């Protein structure tokens, strides 16, 4: 099992829409708006690194309101 935290920069005004989209996505355990350099943080669980890569590329980065992602994969 791979766990990652993904920090997202979202187009202005798109934060609530992004949170709503994440409610229905399998594998997202946590999604929250944050202040600072990033707009949203999510916690993702996937079966493998390859599965995480596909999820980030095909599901997360495909959302038009998301401008940038930073992924931190946990080790413990």
Secondary structure, DSSP 8 states (H G I E B T S, - for coil): -EEEEEEEEE-TT-HHHHHHHHHT-TTEEEEEE--SS-SEEEEEEESSHHHHHHIIIIIITTSTTEEEEEEEE---
